[in-house]
Amino acid sequence: MSLLRQAAGGASRTPADQPHFRVYNTEFKAIIGQSPSLELCLEDDHPFAHEAGVYIPTEDAVFVTSNQFPRGGQKIITINRLSRNADGVWAREEIPADVPMANGGINHGNGILFCSQGNATSLPGLMHMTGTPPYQTHALINNYHGRRFNSPNDVIIARDGSIWFTDPVYGYEQGICPKPELPNQGYRYDPSSGDIRAVADGFGRPNGLAFSPDEETLYVTDTDWIHGDGSTDGTRVSSM
């Protein structure tokens, strides 16, 4: 990817097939400034950057989860630490953390809360990983009243400390998880009380999620257009 510079005000034009910023809300310009740029920092044949993208300020490092890839005769997902040296050069380090098939993540306490999709031998759920070595992990929740989650995908935390996450059936469709025991739903978990409840249903494949600034509205993307086996269906939704 070549370095790209484009005026946020739209004075310059960039071909649609070139990397660029597309501004739908003018308030975004206060974040990217008048001369935003895109710069390739790291690349590898290994698909190391797929989900999460959690920044730990004390470490000045970004933690990302990879896409699935084969290793040792099975599909795996790795957690990778991206950091810069004194010269600003980026490097990647694979983290030996026990988070089976990690996916989305968010800052949580002194580390990161990951969606763990699980596999044939490990239950899916939400897992906390410390942000520093030896990257210890523990499960916050791994079932819905005794029923196995499908494959948790993305997670956010509200100001009151409640944890909200989506749980589509992608893991089953990709051949890494058993047959689903629950619908495609969104959940709210209260770590202070242990209460877990389904809060949004009717989705094809609930995926990313985010609150409005006042947290009165929860936005959830439904990516039912594409299924875990890679097939697509134009009659299915692909919307928020």
PyRosetta script that sets phi, psi and omega in degrees:
from pyrosetta import init, pose_from_sequence

init()
pose = pose_from_sequence("MSLLRQAAGGASRTPADQPHFRVYNTEFKAIIGQSPSLELCLEDDHPFAHEAGVYIPTEDAVFVTSNQFPRGGQKIITINRLSRNADGVWAREEIPADVPMANGGINHGNGILFCSQGNATSLPGLMHMTGTPPYQTHALINNYHGRRFNSPNDVIIARDGSIWFTDPVYGYEQGICPKPELPNQGYRYDPSSGDIRAVADGFGRPNGLAFSPDEETLYVTDTDWIHGDGSTDGTRVSSM")
pose.set_psi(1, 130.7)
pose.set_omega(1, 178.9)
pose.set_phi(2, -87.2)
pose.set_psi(2, 154.5)
pose.set_omega(2, 177.4)
pose.set_phi(3, -62.8)
pose.set_psi(3, 131.2)
pose.set_omega(3, -177.6)
pose.set_phi(4, -121.0)
pose.set_psi(4, 133.2)
pose.set_omega(4, 173.9)
pose.set_phi(5, -126.1)
pose.set_psi(5, 128.8)
pose.set_omega(5, -180.0)
pose.set_phi(6, -141.4)
pose.set_psi(6, 133.5)
pose.set_omega(6, 179.0)
pose.set_phi(7, -66.7)
pose.set_psi(7, 131.2)
pose.set_omega(7, -179.2)
pose.set_phi(8, -64.7)
pose.set_psi(8, -25.9)
pose.set_omega(8, -179.1)
pose.set_phi(9, -73.6)
pose.set_psi(9, -7.2)
pose.set_omega(9, 176.3)
pose.set_phi(10, 89.6)
pose.set_psi(10, 12.7)
pose.set_omega(10, -178.0)
pose.set_phi(11, -66.5)
pose.set_psi(11, -35.9)
pose.set_omega(11, 178.9)
pose.set_phi(12, -100.8)
pose.set_psi(12, 153.4)
pose.set_omega(12, -178.3)
pose.set_phi(13, -110.7)
pose.set_psi(13, 140.1)
pose.set_omega(13, 178.9)
pose.set_phi(14, -123.9)
pose.set_psi(14, 131.5)
pose.set_omega(14, 177.0)
pose.set_phi(15, -55.3)
pose.set_psi(15, 145.9)
pose.set_omega(15, -175.7)
pose.set_phi(16, -61.9)
pose.set_psi(16, -24.8)
pose.set_omega(16, -178.0)
pose.set_phi(17, -88.7)
pose.set_psi(17, 5.0)
pose.set_omega(17, 177.6)
pose.set_phi(18, -105.1)
pose.set_psi(18, 147.6)
pose.set_omega(18, 177.2)
pose.set_phi(19, -58.0)
pose.set_psi(19, 134.3)
pose.set_omega(19, -178.8)
pose.set_phi(20, -161.6)
pose.set_psi(20, 166.5)
pose.set_omega(20, 174.1)
pose.set_phi(21, -94.3)
pose.set_psi(21, 133.3)
pose.set_omega(21, 174.8)
pose.set_phi(22, -116.8)
pose.set_psi(22, 117.3)
pose.set_omega(22, -174.0)
pose.set_phi(23, -99.3)
pose.set_psi(23, 116.5)
pose.set_omega(23, 177.9)
pose.set_phi(24, -99.1)
pose.set_psi(24, -23.9)
pose.set_omega(24, 179.2)
pose.set_phi(25, -129.1)
pose.set_psi(25, 125.3)
pose.set_omega(25, -174.3)
pose.set_phi(26, -61.8)
pose.set_psi(26, -20.9)
pose.set_omega(26, 178.1)
pose.set_phi(27, -64.0)
pose.set_psi(27, -22.0)
pose.set_omega(27, 179.3)
pose.set_phi(28, -65.2)
pose.set_psi(28, -25.5)
pose.set_omega(28, -179.1)
pose.set_phi(29, -64.8)
pose.set_psi(29, -26.7)
pose.set_omega(29, 177.8)
pose.set_phi(30, -68.3)
pose.set_psi(30, -20.7)
pose.set_omega(30, 179.8)
pose.set_phi(31, -89.1)
pose.set_psi(31, -45.7)
pose.set_omega(31, -174.7)
pose.set_phi(32, -89.7)
pose.set_psi(32, -13.2)
pose.set_omega(32, 179.4)
pose.set_phi(33, 79.0)
pose.set_psi(33, -175.6)
pose.set_omega(33, -175.0)
pose.set_phi(34, -85.4)
pose.set_psi(34, -18.0)
pose.set_omega(34, -179.2)
pose.set_phi(35, -133.5)
pose.set_psi(35, 66.7)
pose.set_omega(35, -178.7)
pose.set_phi(36, -69.6)
pose.set_psi(36, 155.8)
pose.set_omega(36, 179.0)
pose.set_phi(37, -142.1)
pose.set_psi(37, 156.4)
pose.set_omega(37, 173.8)
pose.set_phi(38, -117.2)
pose.set_psi(38, 133.6)
pose.set_omega(38, -177.8)
pose.set_phi(39, -137.2)
pose.set_psi(39, 130.9)
pose.set_omega(39, 177.3)
pose.set_phi(40, -73.6)
pose.set_psi(40, 122.0)
pose.set_omega(40, -177.9)
pose.set_phi(41, -101.1)
pose.set_psi(41, -40.7)
pose.set_omega(41, -177.8)
pose.set_phi(42, -144.2)
pose.set_psi(42, 145.6)
pose.set_omega(42, 171.3)
pose.set_phi(43, -148.9)
pose.set_psi(43, 153.2)
pose.set_omega(43, -176.6)
pose.set_phi(44, -163.3)
pose.set_psi(44, 153.1)
pose.set_omega(44, 173.7)
pose.set_phi(45, -65.4)
pose.set_psi(45, -26.7)
pose.set_omega(45, 176.7)
pose.set_phi(46, -74.0)
pose.set_psi(46, 125.4)
pose.set_omega(46, -177.0)
pose.set_phi(47, -76.3)
pose.set_psi(47, 73.3)
pose.set_omega(47, -167.5)
pose.set_phi(48, -82.0)
pose.set_psi(48, -19.2)
pose.set_omega(48, -174.9)
pose.set_phi(49, -120.4)
pose.set_psi(49, 104.6)
pose.set_omega(49, -176.9)
pose.set_phi(50, -129.4)
pose.set_psi(50, -47.9)
pose.set_omega(50, -176.8)
pose.set_phi(51, -134.4)
pose.set_psi(51, -177.2)
pose.set_omega(51, 177.5)
pose.set_phi(52, 70.9)
pose.set_psi(52, -96.4)
pose.set_omega(52, -174.0)
pose.set_phi(53, 69.7)
pose.set_psi(53, 55.6)
pose.set_omega(53, -176.6)
pose.set_phi(54, -101.3)
pose.set_psi(54, 124.0)
pose.set_omega(54, -179.2)
pose.set_phi(55, -95.8)
pose.set_psi(55, 127.9)
pose.set_omega(55, 175.9)
pose.set_phi(56, -104.9)
pose.set_psi(56, 104.5)
pose.set_omega(56, -174.8)
pose.set_phi(57, -56.9)
pose.set_psi(57, -41.5)
pose.set_omega(57, -177.5)
pose.set_phi(58, -65.0)
pose.set_psi(58, -22.8)
pose.set_omega(58, 179.1)
pose.set_phi(59, -101.5)
pose.set_psi(59, -10.5)
pose.set_omega(59, -172.8)
pose.set_phi(60, 47.1)
pose.set_psi(60, 49.2)
pose.set_omega(60, -176.0)
pose.set_phi(61, -139.6)
pose.set_psi(61, 149.8)
pose.set_omega(61, 176.9)
pose.set_phi(62, -110.6)
pose.set_psi(62, 132.7)
pose.set_omega(62, 178.5)
pose.set_phi(63, -108.0)
pose.set_psi(63, 126.6)
pose.set_omega(63, -178.9)
pose.set_phi(64, -127.8)
pose.set_psi(64, 155.4)
pose.set_omega(64, 173.8)
pose.set_phi(65, -106.1)
pose.set_psi(65, 144.4)
pose.set_omega(65, -177.3)
pose.set_phi(66, -81.1)
pose.set_psi(66, 171.8)
pose.set_omega(66, 166.4)
pose.set_phi(67, -79.9)
pose.set_psi(67, 168.7)
pose.set_omega(67, 177.2)
pose.set_phi(68, -68.4)
pose.set_psi(68, 141.7)
pose.set_omega(68, 174.0)
pose.set_phi(69, -154.3)
pose.set_psi(69, 156.0)
pose.set_omega(69, -177.4)
pose.set_phi(70, -80.5)
pose.set_psi(70, 138.7)
pose.set_omega(70, 173.4)
pose.set_phi(71, -154.6)
pose.set_psi(71, 127.5)
pose.set_omega(71, 178.7)
pose.set_phi(72, 63.8)
pose.set_psi(72, 30.6)
pose.set_omega(72, 176.9)
pose.set_phi(73, 81.7)
pose.set_psi(73, 10.3)
pose.set_omega(73, 177.6)
pose.set_phi(74, -144.0)
pose.set_psi(74, 162.8)
pose.set_omega(74, 176.9)
pose.set_phi(75, -81.0)
pose.set_psi(75, 135.8)
pose.set_omega(75, 177.2)
pose.set_phi(76, -135.4)
pose.set_psi(76, 165.1)
pose.set_omega(76, 170.7)
pose.set_phi(77, -131.2)
pose.set_psi(77, 133.7)
pose.set_omega(77, -179.4)
pose.set_phi(78, -109.2)
pose.set_psi(78, 156.6)
pose.set_omega(78, 171.8)
pose.set_phi(79, -103.9)
pose.set_psi(79, 130.9)
pose.set_omega(79, -175.1)
pose.set_phi(80, -124.2)
pose.set_psi(80, 138.6)
pose.set_omega(80, 177.9)
pose.set_phi(81, -101.7)
pose.set_psi(81, 121.3)
pose.set_omega(81, -179.9)
pose.set_phi(82, -109.0)
pose.set_psi(82, 125.8)
pose.set_omega(82, -178.0)
pose.set_phi(83, -146.2)
pose.set_psi(83, 165.4)
pose.set_omega(83, -178.5)
pose.set_phi(84, -113.5)
pose.set_psi(84, 146.2)
pose.set_omega(84, 173.6)
pose.set_phi(85, -88.2)
pose.set_psi(85, -174.2)
pose.set_omega(85, -176.5)
pose.set_phi(86, -61.8)
pose.set_psi(86, -24.0)
pose.set_omega(86, 179.5)
pose.set_phi(87, -90.4)
pose.set_psi(87, 2.9)
pose.set_omega(87, 179.5)
pose.set_phi(88, 81.3)
pose.set_psi(88, 12.0)
pose.set_omega(88, 179.3)
pose.set_phi(89, -86.0)
pose.set_psi(89, 130.0)
pose.set_omega(89, -177.2)
pose.set_phi(90, -83.8)
pose.set_psi(90, 147.9)
pose.set_omega(90, 176.2)
pose.set_phi(91, -141.0)
pose.set_psi(91, 155.9)
pose.set_omega(91, -179.6)
pose.set_phi(92, -117.5)
pose.set_psi(92, 138.0)
pose.set_omega(92, 176.6)
pose.set_phi(93, -129.1)
pose.set_psi(93, 125.6)
pose.set_omega(93, 177.6)
pose.set_phi(94, -78.1)
pose.set_psi(94, 128.4)
pose.set_omega(94, -175.6)
pose.set_phi(95, -93.8)
pose.set_psi(95, 128.4)
pose.set_omega(95, 179.7)
pose.set_phi(96, -83.4)
pose.set_psi(96, 59.0)
pose.set_omega(96, -177.2)
pose.set_phi(97, -98.7)
pose.set_psi(97, 143.3)
pose.set_omega(97, -178.6)
pose.set_phi(98, -89.2)
pose.set_psi(98, 78.4)
pose.set_omega(98, 175.0)
pose.set_phi(99, -128.0)
pose.set_psi(99, 93.0)
pose.set_omega(99, -174.8)
pose.set_phi(100, -57.6)
pose.set_psi(100, 116.7)
pose.set_omega(100, 176.9)
pose.set_phi(101, 54.0)
pose.set_psi(101, 57.3)
pose.set_omega(101, -178.7)
pose.set_phi(102, -61.6)
pose.set_psi(102, 148.7)
pose.set_omega(102, -179.9)
pose.set_phi(103, -134.0)
pose.set_psi(103, -115.0)
pose.set_omega(103, -179.4)
pose.set_phi(104, -68.4)
pose.set_psi(104, 160.1)
pose.set_omega(104, -179.7)
pose.set_phi(105, -155.6)
pose.set_psi(105, 167.6)
pose.set_omega(105, 179.6)
pose.set_phi(106, -156.5)
pose.set_psi(106, 154.2)
pose.set_omega(106, 175.8)
pose.set_phi(107, -57.9)
pose.set_psi(107, 137.2)
pose.set_omega(107, -178.5)
pose.set_phi(108, -153.9)
pose.set_psi(108, 112.1)
pose.set_omega(108, -179.2)
pose.set_phi(109, 59.4)
pose.set_psi(109, -127.5)
pose.set_omega(109, -179.5)
pose.set_phi(110, -92.8)
pose.set_psi(110, 15.9)
pose.set_omega(110, -177.2)
pose.set_phi(111, -157.3)
pose.set_psi(111, -135.9)
pose.set_omega(111, -174.0)
pose.set_phi(112, -132.1)
pose.set_psi(112, 137.8)
pose.set_omega(112, 172.6)
pose.set_phi(113, -98.7)
pose.set_psi(113, 117.0)
pose.set_omega(113, -178.4)
pose.set_phi(114, -106.5)
pose.set_psi(114, 146.9)
pose.set_omega(114, 164.2)
pose.set_phi(115, -80.1)
pose.set_psi(115, 121.8)
pose.set_omega(115, 176.8)
pose.set_phi(116, -104.8)
pose.set_psi(116, 116.5)
pose.set_omega(116, -177.7)
pose.set_phi(117, -74.8)
pose.set_psi(117, -17.0)
pose.set_omega(117, -178.7)
pose.set_phi(118, 73.5)
pose.set_psi(118, -176.4)
pose.set_omega(118, 177.6)
pose.set_phi(119, -156.1)
pose.set_psi(119, -159.5)
pose.set_omega(119, -175.9)
pose.set_phi(120, -65.8)
pose.set_psi(120, -24.0)
pose.set_omega(120, -176.1)
pose.set_phi(121, -115.9)
pose.set_psi(121, -10.8)
pose.set_omega(121, -178.0)
pose.set_phi(122, -121.4)
pose.set_psi(122, 137.0)
pose.set_omega(122, 179.3)
pose.set_phi(123, -73.5)
pose.set_psi(123, 139.5)
pose.set_omega(123, 174.9)
pose.set_phi(124, -76.0)
pose.set_psi(124, 159.7)
pose.set_omega(124, 178.2)
pose.set_phi(125, 166.2)
pose.set_psi(125, -153.5)
pose.set_omega(125, 178.0)
pose.set_phi(126, -110.9)
pose.set_psi(126, 129.7)
pose.set_omega(126, -177.4)
pose.set_phi(127, -128.4)
pose.set_psi(127, 136.6)
pose.set_omega(127, 176.8)
pose.set_phi(128, -96.0)
pose.set_psi(128, 135.5)
pose.set_omega(128, 175.6)
pose.set_phi(129, -123.9)
pose.set_psi(129, 132.7)
pose.set_omega(129, 176.6)
pose.set_phi(130, -65.7)
pose.set_psi(130, 151.5)
pose.set_omega(130, -175.6)
pose.set_phi(131, -84.7)
pose.set_psi(131, 0.1)
pose.set_omega(131, 180.0)
pose.set_phi(132, -132.3)
pose.set_psi(132, 158.8)
pose.set_omega(132, 178.5)
pose.set_phi(133, -57.2)
pose.set_psi(133, 145.4)
pose.set_omega(133, 8.3)
pose.set_phi(134, -89.4)
pose.set_psi(134, 23.8)
pose.set_omega(134, 176.0)
pose.set_phi(135, 55.5)
pose.set_psi(135, 57.3)
pose.set_omega(135, 179.9)
pose.set_phi(136, -69.6)
pose.set_psi(136, 147.7)
pose.set_omega(136, -177.8)
pose.set_phi(137, -130.0)
pose.set_psi(137, 152.5)
pose.set_omega(137, 170.1)
pose.set_phi(138, -153.6)
pose.set_psi(138, 151.7)
pose.set_omega(138, -177.4)
pose.set_phi(139, -84.8)
pose.set_psi(139, 132.7)
pose.set_omega(139, 172.4)
pose.set_phi(140, -84.5)
pose.set_psi(140, -42.2)
pose.set_omega(140, 179.6)
pose.set_phi(141, -156.9)
pose.set_psi(141, 140.5)
pose.set_omega(141, -178.1)
pose.set_phi(142, -139.1)
pose.set_psi(142, 19.6)
pose.set_omega(142, 175.0)
pose.set_phi(143, -163.3)
pose.set_psi(143, 160.1)
pose.set_omega(143, 176.4)
pose.set_phi(144, -111.8)
pose.set_psi(144, 93.0)
pose.set_omega(144, -178.2)
pose.set_phi(145, 51.9)
pose.set_psi(145, 45.2)
pose.set_omega(145, 176.6)
pose.set_phi(146, 92.3)
pose.set_psi(146, -9.8)
pose.set_omega(146, 179.4)
pose.set_phi(147, -100.4)
pose.set_psi(147, 139.9)
pose.set_omega(147, -177.3)
pose.set_phi(148, -69.5)
pose.set_psi(148, 133.6)
pose.set_omega(148, 170.9)
pose.set_phi(149, -64.7)
pose.set_psi(149, 163.4)
pose.set_omega(149, 179.6)
pose.set_phi(150, -78.1)
pose.set_psi(150, -73.6)
pose.set_omega(150, 177.0)
pose.set_phi(151, -166.7)
pose.set_psi(151, 84.2)
pose.set_omega(151, -177.6)
pose.set_phi(152, -47.0)
pose.set_psi(152, 136.1)
pose.set_omega(152, -169.7)
pose.set_phi(153, -111.3)
pose.set_psi(153, -49.8)
pose.set_omega(153, -177.5)
pose.set_phi(154, -143.3)
pose.set_psi(154, 157.2)
pose.set_omega(154, -172.6)
pose.set_phi(155, -146.9)
pose.set_psi(155, 144.0)
pose.set_omega(155, 173.3)
pose.set_phi(156, -138.4)
pose.set_psi(156, 163.7)
pose.set_omega(156, -179.2)
pose.set_phi(157, -125.8)
pose.set_psi(157, 128.5)
pose.set_omega(157, 179.6)
pose.set_phi(158, -80.9)
pose.set_psi(158, 166.8)
pose.set_omega(158, -178.8)
pose.set_phi(159, -63.0)
pose.set_psi(159, -26.2)
pose.set_omega(159, 179.6)
pose.set_phi(160, -82.2)
pose.set_psi(160, 2.9)
pose.set_omega(160, 178.1)
pose.set_phi(161, 92.2)
pose.set_psi(161, -7.5)
pose.set_omega(161, 178.5)
pose.set_phi(162, -70.7)
pose.set_psi(162, 148.7)
pose.set_omega(162, -175.5)
pose.set_phi(163, -112.7)
pose.set_psi(163, 127.9)
pose.set_omega(163, -177.1)
pose.set_phi(164, -117.6)
pose.set_psi(164, 134.9)
pose.set_omega(164, -177.8)
pose.set_phi(165, -150.9)
pose.set_psi(165, 158.1)
pose.set_omega(165, 178.1)
pose.set_phi(166, -103.3)
pose.set_psi(166, 156.0)
pose.set_omega(166, -174.6)
pose.set_phi(167, -144.9)
pose.set_psi(167, 75.6)
pose.set_omega(167, 178.0)
pose.set_phi(168, -80.8)
pose.set_psi(168, 176.6)
pose.set_omega(168, -177.0)
pose.set_phi(169, -96.8)
pose.set_psi(169, 21.7)
pose.set_omega(169, -177.1)
pose.set_phi(170, -58.6)
pose.set_psi(170, -36.8)
pose.set_omega(170, -179.0)
pose.set_phi(171, -59.4)
pose.set_psi(171, -41.0)
pose.set_omega(171, 177.9)
pose.set_phi(172, -67.5)
pose.set_psi(172, -43.3)
pose.set_omega(172, -178.8)
pose.set_phi(173, -65.9)
pose.set_psi(173, -26.9)
pose.set_omega(173, 179.7)
pose.set_phi(174, -89.9)
pose.set_psi(174, 0.7)
pose.set_omega(174, 175.4)
pose.set_phi(175, 79.5)
pose.set_psi(175, 18.9)
pose.set_omega(175, 180.0)
pose.set_phi(176, -107.4)
pose.set_psi(176, -13.5)
pose.set_omega(176, -177.3)
pose.set_phi(177, -128.1)
pose.set_psi(177, 155.1)
pose.set_omega(177, 177.2)
pose.set_phi(178, -66.4)
pose.set_psi(178, 175.8)
pose.set_omega(178, 179.1)
pose.set_phi(179, -56.4)
pose.set_psi(179, 136.9)
pose.set_omega(179, -177.0)
pose.set_phi(180, -59.8)
pose.set_psi(180, 145.5)
pose.set_omega(180, 175.2)
pose.set_phi(181, -113.1)
pose.set_psi(181, -4.2)
pose.set_omega(181, -176.4)
pose.set_phi(182, -136.7)
pose.set_psi(182, 157.6)
pose.set_omega(182, 174.7)
pose.set_phi(183, -68.5)
pose.set_psi(183, 171.4)
pose.set_omega(183, 172.1)
pose.set_phi(184, -76.6)
pose.set_psi(184, 106.5)
pose.set_omega(184, -171.6)
pose.set_phi(185, -139.7)
pose.set_psi(185, 170.1)
pose.set_omega(185, 170.1)
pose.set_phi(186, -112.2)
pose.set_psi(186, 147.3)
pose.set_omega(186, -173.9)
pose.set_phi(187, -128.7)
pose.set_psi(187, 156.2)
pose.set_omega(187, 171.4)
pose.set_phi(188, -122.8)
pose.set_psi(188, 126.7)
pose.set_omega(188, 179.2)
pose.set_phi(189, -119.6)
pose.set_psi(189, 129.6)
pose.set_omega(189, 178.2)
pose.set_phi(190, -104.9)
pose.set_psi(190, 103.1)
pose.set_omega(190, -176.4)
pose.set_phi(191, -65.9)
pose.set_psi(191, -21.5)
pose.set_omega(191, -179.3)
pose.set_phi(192, -73.2)
pose.set_psi(192, -31.5)
pose.set_omega(192, -178.4)
pose.set_phi(193, -112.3)
pose.set_psi(193, -18.0)
pose.set_omega(193, -175.9)
pose.set_phi(194, 84.4)
pose.set_psi(194, 3.7)
pose.set_omega(194, -179.3)
pose.set_phi(195, -70.6)
pose.set_psi(195, 132.1)
pose.set_omega(195, 176.4)
pose.set_phi(196, -131.3)
pose.set_psi(196, 130.7)
pose.set_omega(196, -179.6)
pose.set_phi(197, -148.4)
pose.set_psi(197, 149.4)
pose.set_omega(197, 173.2)
pose.set_phi(198, -75.5)
pose.set_psi(198, 131.6)
pose.set_omega(198, -176.3)
pose.set_phi(199, -120.3)
pose.set_psi(199, -10.3)
pose.set_omega(199, 179.8)
pose.set_phi(200, -152.5)
pose.set_psi(200, 129.2)
pose.set_omega(200, 179.6)
pose.set_phi(201, -133.8)
pose.set_psi(201, -170.0)
pose.set_omega(201, 179.2)
pose.set_phi(202, 82.2)
pose.set_psi(202, 11.8)
pose.set_omega(202, -179.5)
pose.set_phi(203, -88.6)
pose.set_psi(203, 157.7)
pose.set_omega(203, 168.9)
pose.set_phi(204, -83.5)
pose.set_psi(204, -55.6)
pose.set_omega(204, 177.2)
pose.set_phi(205, -145.8)
pose.set_psi(205, 86.0)
pose.set_omega(205, 179.8)
pose.set_phi(206, -63.9)
pose.set_psi(206, 136.8)
pose.set_omega(206, -171.7)
pose.set_phi(207, -130.9)
pose.set_psi(207, -112.1)
pose.set_omega(207, -178.3)
pose.set_phi(208, -68.4)
pose.set_psi(208, 156.3)
pose.set_omega(208, 179.2)
pose.set_phi(209, -149.8)
pose.set_psi(209, 153.6)
pose.set_omega(209, -178.4)
pose.set_phi(210, -160.2)
pose.set_psi(210, 149.1)
pose.set_omega(210, 175.6)
pose.set_phi(211, -90.1)
pose.set_psi(211, 153.8)
pose.set_omega(211, 165.7)
pose.set_phi(212, -70.3)
pose.set_psi(212, 161.7)
pose.set_omega(212, -177.6)
pose.set_phi(213, -53.5)
pose.set_psi(213, -35.0)
pose.set_omega(213, -179.9)
pose.set_phi(214, -89.4)
pose.set_psi(214, -0.1)
pose.set_omega(214, 179.1)
pose.set_phi(215, 61.3)
pose.set_psi(215, 21.8)
pose.set_omega(215, 175.4)
pose.set_phi(216, -85.6)
pose.set_psi(216, -17.7)
pose.set_omega(216, -178.1)
pose.set_phi(217, -129.1)
pose.set_psi(217, 135.4)
pose.set_omega(217, 174.5)
pose.set_phi(218, -108.5)
pose.set_psi(218, 123.7)
pose.set_omega(218, 177.9)
pose.set_phi(219, -98.9)
pose.set_psi(219, 131.8)
pose.set_omega(219, -179.6)
pose.set_phi(220, -131.1)
pose.set_psi(220, 127.8)
pose.set_omega(220, 175.6)
pose.set_phi(221, -85.6)
pose.set_psi(221, 140.4)
pose.set_omega(221, 177.5)
pose.set_phi(222, -114.0)
pose.set_psi(222, 110.8)
pose.set_omega(222, -176.1)
pose.set_phi(223, -104.9)
pose.set_psi(223, 42.2)
pose.set_omega(223, -178.5)
pose.set_phi(224, -65.7)
pose.set_psi(224, -14.8)
pose.set_omega(224, 179.6)
pose.set_phi(225, -60.2)
pose.set_psi(225, -34.9)
pose.set_omega(225, -179.8)
pose.set_phi(226, -117.9)
pose.set_psi(226, 134.8)
pose.set_omega(226, -178.7)
pose.set_phi(227, -104.9)
pose.set_psi(227, 169.1)
pose.set_omega(227, -173.2)
pose.set_phi(228, -63.2)
pose.set_psi(228, -22.7)
pose.set_omega(228, 179.0)
pose.set_phi(229, -84.9)
pose.set_psi(229, 2.6)
pose.set_omega(229, 179.3)
pose.set_phi(230, 92.9)
pose.set_psi(230, -9.1)
pose.set_omega(230, 179.6)
pose.set_phi(231, -76.0)
pose.set_psi(231, 154.1)
pose.set_omega(231, 178.8)
pose.set_phi(232, -123.7)
pose.set_psi(232, 155.9)
pose.set_omega(232, 179.9)
pose.set_phi(233, -137.7)
pose.set_psi(233, 108.2)
pose.set_omega(233, -177.3)
pose.set_phi(234, -64.1)
pose.set_psi(234, -13.7)
pose.set_omega(234, 178.5)
pose.set_phi(235, -87.2)
pose.set_psi(235, -5.9)
pose.set_omega(235, -179.6)
pose.set_phi(236, -94.9)
pose.set_psi(236, 161.3)
pose.set_omega(236, -175.4)
pose.set_phi(237, -76.6)
pose.set_psi(237, 155.1)
pose.set_omega(237, 171.2)
pose.set_phi(238, -149.3)
pose.set_psi(238, 79.0)
pose.set_omega(238, -168.1)
pose.set_phi(239, -154.8)
pose.set_psi(239, -177.7)
pose.set_omega(239, 178.2)
pose.set_phi(240, -115.1)
pose.dump_pdb("model.pdb")
